[in-house]
Amino acid sequence: MRIGRPLCDHSAASRCFAPPVVTLAAFALILVSVLLNTAAQLLLKAGTNVLGVLTLARDDWQDTLWRMATQPHFVGGVAIYMVSLVVWIMGLSRVPVSVAFPMLSLGYVVNAIAAHYLFGEAVTMGRWLGIGFIVLGVWLVARSA
């Protein structure tokens, strides 16, 4: 990943063949978005732990949606998702999607560790191996930018 000024002006050129520059600020926006997204996931899971298995059956879908809408973990998770979306769009406006999107995979790493400590979820050797491949892949993508 190169940090610095772009080699061309994307607004003035119809085509730019220079590799994109990912600034530290742009990388920070993407990383913050990933961390917020992970936090939202963890809050939503905490909400399901409180409410139990959720179904949207014909008889009680309104009650289920109301319980979700008034459950503090769900409300917090949705609010953080909205902030994450805004931060993501800000980052995406500065970084090629082919670089930004694989960075979302870093959420798997943070999520697995947090779920283990917060919810007691097992993280098996196979999962760690898969997470290692994800981290390697993200590193390769970021390095090529």
Secondary structure, DSSP 8 states (H G I E B T S, - for coil): ---S--SS-TTT-S---S-----HHHHHHHHHHHHHHHHHHHHHHHHHHHH-S----TTTHHHHHHHHHT-HHHHHHHHHHHHHHHHHHHHHTTS-HHHHHHHTTHHHHHHHHHHHHHH-----HHHHHHHHHHHHHHHHHHHH-
